[in-house]
Every structure is written in C-alpha cells, then in structure tokens.
C-alpha cells in the first residue's frame, strides 16, 4: 500500500472551509484514497473515498488531482465538532489482502470560534 | 440500531493476566478487524477475519489471539506474552470485496499495571 504524507496540524475558523491536503505520490492504479477522522478517544469515522474522480457526500468533498499523486479533503463549513485527527489512507480494495488500512499520523484539525 | 459494540469501555488488569476484549456487530458484515492505538499514533492492525472460522495475522499479532466462531463476534485475547498491552483497542467491520469502508466501534482502553 502507498504511503501518504499529511501536515501534522491545521487551524480553521468556524464556518469557513477546511482544506486538508494529502500527498500520495507512489499510489498505484488500483489503489483508492480514503479519509477517516478520529475525535479524541473515539473510534475512527469513515468520511469519504475515491479512485480518480472527485467525490462529494453529505460530510465532505474529495478532490483528487489528475495524476492521482495528491488529494484534498474539503469540509465546506467547518464547525467546532469537526475538530479531530484526519487520516488520509490509500489502499487496494479488500480482496485477498483483507482490506487492511494503514494509518499514518494524520492531520490534527482545530476549528476555532 | 445497527453498529459495532465493544465492551467494556475501560479495563484494568494486573500484569501476567490474560484478558479478553469483546467486539460484536449487527451490520451483517463478513470481515472484522482488531487495531491497536498508542498515544499520538495511528492505528496498527493486530488480526483480521474475512469469514467465520478463519482469521489472519496483521502487523502486530504477537501476544494476541482471536476467534471467529460467529459472524457477529470477534473477541480479542491479550495474553501475558504481550510485552506492552496498555493501549486503546479498536474493532472494525466491513463487507468483503470492492472499495468497502470499515466501520469502527467505540474502543476499549486497556490498562495493565
């Protein structure tokens, strides 16, 4: 599975968009980009995933560059409850690898009033 | 409500004792996973199972054991052979195949003294 690089921390003002970058320059053609977040002392929460097209759901948007070497998670209107550690993960679909998720250090997002 | 439950939330044991952590899901997921998280770190995979009566070691299986006798249940035993058992333990489940996301339980914080 490809390795990802994320900034260790970011701040965002409440109500503004939070743009969290992720570099995955060694991503393979069959690897998806996943985003999870973890609020302190809770289990991680799935946010969104994509292969090569941009994706949007009720929580966030995922923008993947055309060469797939980087992506950005966008929280359009950040709230205080979005304060968490955000993990960018790339992996193949489950298949016979068991769906292993490799978590890095993530980005600690602090949303401030 | 569908979801994953882990019990207890906090667990305290004396060194040298085996302890079993519970994980139950009613999502009808075939795959289940156990992760360990240490302070300030990402999650690391201990064991995973894609089908009843079958499971595979993850990256840090030494000192742990699992069983998968029922689809809904995937208990983890932390044995006395685990050198640093104090950690936050997270269970997850997913469907098998395709770009499936994993759903996490609330976690069990184990402290061994």
Interface residues (C-beta under 8 A of the other chain):
Chain A: X32 X34 X41 X42 X43 X44 X45 X46 X49 X51 X87 X93 X94 X95 X98 X99 X100 X101 X102 X103 X104 X105 X106
Chain B: X4 X31 X33 X35 X40 X41 X42 X43 X44 X45 X48 X50 X56 X58 X88 X90 X92 X94 X96 X97 X98 X99 X100 X101 X102 X103 X104 X105 X106 X107 X109
